[in-house]
Amino acid sequence: MDILWILAHPDDESFGGAGVLVWAHEAGLSTGLVCATRGEAGQINEASLGTPEILGAVRERELRRAMDVVQLSTLRLLPYRDSGMAGTPENQDPRALVQAPRESVIADVVMQIRELRPETVITFGPDGVYGHPDHIFIGDIATEAVLRAAEEANPGLGEPWQVKALYHTAVPREVMMAFRKRADGPFRTMSEEEVAKLGTPSEQITHWVDTIDYFDVARQAILQHRTQIQDMNAFTADTPEVRARLRYQQFTRKPLPWDEQMTHRDAIDRLAQERPNAERASFTIPEPATDDADADV
């Protein structure tokens, strides 16, 4: 497999990398996703779409529809439950991902890596983009599993496999701070000190890509996750703000013990070279239209 995403919830892959998934398919690359939960603790923005009791099944269906849009090669779901946001009762559910024994989860992920044999693995970094406990947990697990999968130990989990490149998803910290300043921003209730810990400092981001050519398909993938979209107009409208939100993806390449043995460019290297984001750290989220004549309805 060329690229394997190891993430926490349905929609993590679309909001954080749908453009890359579309690029990979059009480039003839095989893609996979290992999703740790079915998103059972997520929101339900339309009551007609489901109830908390059936949300896991609903979100799995949304995920499968989204992956059909981007033509993902392989989808695997792990048997853990969404832990919810930090400090919520879902964190204490014994079925929650963050309550699972660390070694058991590592074994699950090592087995997936050894079976799928990816060249490149993408997962969350220690910030979890915006601090979600499941993002942080699965990112830590996947990073460790990449190392464990290459070892001779635990042959019952499959033959050892050495991943060629490991990346953490990254959102520039400057963008997170810009979102906080907006009246409609997702972090407006957080303090500046809290937001200052979110995202990744621009100087630590190693790969900046622009996938605007795949904007329409990427947006269709995101729109499949209807339960999680508070304002459908925010994604159905083709505005500079929507394009800015969806076109850019950033990654931080993490060093591996065997990097010196690698002599060719991996998929994300090739993408960053082919479709660089020239704006880099100067990129900011545009303000929404305030003129009623220009605003989308």
C-alpha positions in Angstrom: 0.0 0.0 0.0 1.3 3.5 -0.8 -0.4 5.6 1.9 -2.1 4.4 5.1 -3.9 6.9 7.4 -4.3 5.8 11.0 -6.9 8.0 12.7 -9.5 8.2 15.4 -12.9 9.0 14.0 -15.0 9.0 10.9 -14.5 12.4 9.3 -10.9 12.9 10.5 -9.7 11.7 7.1 -12.0 14.0 5.1 -11.6 17.2 7.1 -7.8 16.7 7.4 -6.8 15.1 4.1 -9.6 14.6 1.5 -7.6 16.5 -1.1 -4.6 14.2 -0.6 -6.8 11.1 -0.9 -8.2 12.3 -4.2 -4.7 13.2 -5.5 -3.4 9.8 -4.5 -6.2 8.0 -6.4 -5.7 10.0 -9.5 -1.9 9.4 -9.3 -2.6 5.6 -9.3 -1.6 5.1 -5.6 -3.3 2.7 -3.3 -4.7 4.2 -0.1 -5.9 2.8 3.2 -7.5 4.0 6.4 -7.5 2.4 9.8 -10.2 4.2 11.9 -10.0 3.4 15.6 -13.6 4.2 16.5 -17.0 4.7 14.9 -17.4 8.2 16.4 -20.1 7.2 18.8 -19.6 10.3 21.0 -19.9 12.8 18.2 -22.5 15.5 17.7 -25.8 15.1 15.8 -26.4 18.3 13.9 -29.7 17.1 12.4 -32.0 15.2 14.7 -33.5 13.4 11.8 -30.2 11.6 11.0 -30.1 9.6 14.2 -29.9 9.3 18.0 -27.0 8.7 20.3 -27.8 5.0 20.5 -27.3 4.5 16.7 -24.8 7.3 16.0 -21.9 4.8 15.6 -23.7 3.0 12.8 -24.7 6.2 11.2 -21.2 7.6 11.2 -19.8 4.4 9.9 -22.2 4.7 6.9 -21.1 8.3 6.4 -17.5 7.2 6.4 -18.0 4.5 3.9 -19.9 6.9 1.6 -17.1 9.5 1.9 -14.5 6.9 1.1 -16.5 5.8 -1.9 -16.2 9.4 -3.1 -12.4 9.5 -2.9 -12.1 5.9 -4.0 -10.2 4.7 -1.0 -8.6 1.3 -1.6 -9.0 -0.3 1.9 -11.0 0.6 5.1 -10.4 -1.1 8.4 -12.3 -0.3 11.6 -10.9 -1.1 15.1 -13.3 -2.2 17.9 -12.9 0.9 20.2 -15.4 3.5 21.3 -15.2 7.2 20.7 -13.9 8.8 24.0 -15.5 12.2 23.4 -13.9 15.5 24.2 -11.6 16.0 27.2 -13.5 16.1 30.5 -16.7 14.6 29.3 -18.3 11.5 30.8 -17.5 9.5 27.7 -13.8 9.7 28.7 -14.5 7.3 31.6 -16.5 4.7 29.5 -14.5 1.4 29.9 -15.1 0.9 26.2 -13.5 4.2 25.2 -10.3 4.2 23.2 -8.4 6.2 25.8 -9.4 3.6 28.4 -8.1 0.6 26.3 -4.9 -1.1 27.4 -2.0 0.6 25.5 -0.3 -2.7 24.5 -3.6 -4.1 23.1 -4.2 -1.1 20.9 -0.5 -1.2 19.7 -0.9 -4.8 18.8 -4.1 -4.1 16.8 -2.3 -1.3 14.9 0.9 -3.4 14.4 -1.2 -6.1 12.9 -2.8 -3.7 10.4 0.6 -2.3 9.4 2.0 -5.7 8.9 -1.0 -6.9 6.8 -1.3 -3.7 4.7 2.4 -3.1 4.3 2.2 0.7 3.7 5.1 2.7 2.3 3.9 5.8 4.1 1.8 6.2 7.3 0.0 9.4 8.3 -1.4 9.9 11.8 -1.9 12.6 14.4 0.9 14.4 16.2 1.1 15.0 20.0 -1.2 18.1 19.7 -4.0 16.0 18.1 -4.5 19.1 16.0 -7.0 20.6 18.5 -6.3 18.5 21.6 -8.9 15.7 21.2 -7.9 12.9 23.5 -8.6 10.2 20.9 -6.4 12.1 18.3 -3.6 12.3 20.8 -3.9 8.7 21.9 -4.1 7.1 18.4 -1.3 9.3 17.1 0.9 8.2 19.9 -0.1 4.5 19.4 0.4 4.6 15.6 3.8 6.3 15.9 4.9 3.5 18.3 3.3 0.8 16.2 5.4 1.9 13.1 8.5 1.2 15.1 7.2 -2.1 16.6 5.9 -3.4 13.2 9.5 -3.4 11.9 10.8 -5.6 14.8 11.1 -9.4 14.7 9.0 -9.7 17.9 5.4 -11.0 18.0 5.4 -13.1 14.8 1.8 -13.9 15.6 0.9 -10.4 14.4 2.4 -11.0 11.0 5.7 -10.7 9.2 7.8 -7.6 10.2 7.3 -4.6 7.9 9.4 -1.4 7.7 7.4 1.7 6.9 9.4 4.0 4.7 8.0 7.4 5.9 5.9 8.5 8.9 4.0 11.8 8.9 1.9 13.7 11.5 -0.9 15.8 10.2 -0.3 19.5 11.0 -2.3 22.7 11.1 -0.3 25.8 11.5 -0.6 27.3 14.9 -1.1 30.7 13.4 -4.3 29.4 11.7 -5.6 28.1 15.0 -5.0 31.5 16.6 -6.8 33.2 13.6 -9.8 31.0 14.1 -10.0 32.0 17.8 -10.2 35.7 16.9 -13.3 35.1 14.7 -16.7 35.6 16.1 -17.9 32.3 14.6 -14.6 30.5 15.2 -14.5 27.0 16.8 -12.1 28.1 19.5 -13.6 31.4 20.5 -14.5 30.2 24.0 -10.9 29.0 24.7 -8.3 31.3 26.2 -5.3 32.4 24.2 -3.1 30.3 26.4 -5.1 27.2 25.5 -5.2 27.9 21.8 -1.5 28.6 21.8 -1.0 24.9 22.5 -3.0 23.8 19.5 -1.7 23.1 16.0 1.9 22.9 15.0 4.3 25.9 14.9 5.0 26.7 11.2 8.7 26.2 11.5 8.2 22.6 12.5 6.0 21.7 9.5 8.1 20.0 6.8 5.6 19.5 4.0 3.1 22.1 2.7 0.7 21.1 -0.1 -2.0 22.7 -2.2 -4.7 20.4 -3.5 -7.1 23.0 -5.0 -7.4 21.0 -8.2 -9.3 18.3 -6.1 -11.5 20.8 -4.2 -14.8 19.7 -5.7 -14.3 16.0 -4.9 -12.8 16.7 -1.5 -15.8 18.8 -0.6 -18.2 16.1 -1.7 -16.4 13.7 0.7 -16.7 16.1 3.6 -20.4 16.6 2.9 -21.0 12.9 3.4 -20.4 13.4 7.2 -23.7 15.2 7.6 -24.1 14.5 11.3 -20.9 16.5 12.0 -21.4 19.6 9.9 -23.1 22.4 11.9 -23.7 24.6 8.8 -24.0 22.8 5.5 -23.8 26.2 3.7 -20.3 26.5 5.1 -19.2 23.7 2.7 -21.8 23.7 -0.1 -21.0 27.4 -0.9 -18.0 27.8 -3.2 -16.4 30.8 -1.5 -12.8 31.9 -0.9 -13.2 30.9 2.8 -14.3 27.4 1.9 -11.6 27.0 -0.6 -9.0 28.2 1.9 -10.3 25.7 4.5 -10.1 22.7 2.1 -7.2 23.3 -0.3 -4.2 23.3 2.1 -2.8 20.3 3.9 0.3 20.2 6.0 2.4 17.4 7.4 5.4 17.0 9.6 7.8 14.2 8.7 8.9 12.3 11.7 12.4 10.7 11.7 12.7 6.9 11.7 15.7 4.9 12.8 16.2 3.5 9.3 15.8 6.8 7.3 19.4 6.7 6.0 18.5 3.5 4.2 15.8 5.2 2.1 16.9 6.4 -1.3 13.7 7.4 -3.0 11.0 10.0 -2.4 7.8 8.8 -0.7 4.3 9.8 -1.8 4.0 12.9 0.4 7.4 14.1 -0.7 6.3 13.8 -4.3 3.0 15.6 -3.6 4.7 18.5 -1.8 7.1 18.8 -4.7 4.4 18.6 -7.4 1.8 20.8 -5.6 3.6 23.1 -3.1 1.7 25.6 -1.0 3.6 28.7 -1.8 1.8 30.8 0.8 3.1 28.6 3.7 3.2 30.4 7.1 1.6 33.6 5.7 -1.6 31.7 5.0 -4.6 32.9 7.1 -8.2 32.0 7.1 -10.3 34.7 5.2 -13.0 36.4 7.2 -16.5 35.5 6.2 -18.5 38.0 4.1 -20.2 40.7 6.2 -21.9 42.6 3.4 -25.5 41.1 3.0 -25.3 41.6 -0.7 -22.2 39.3 -0.9 -23.1 36.8 1.8 -24.1 33.3 0.9 -27.6 32.3 2.0 
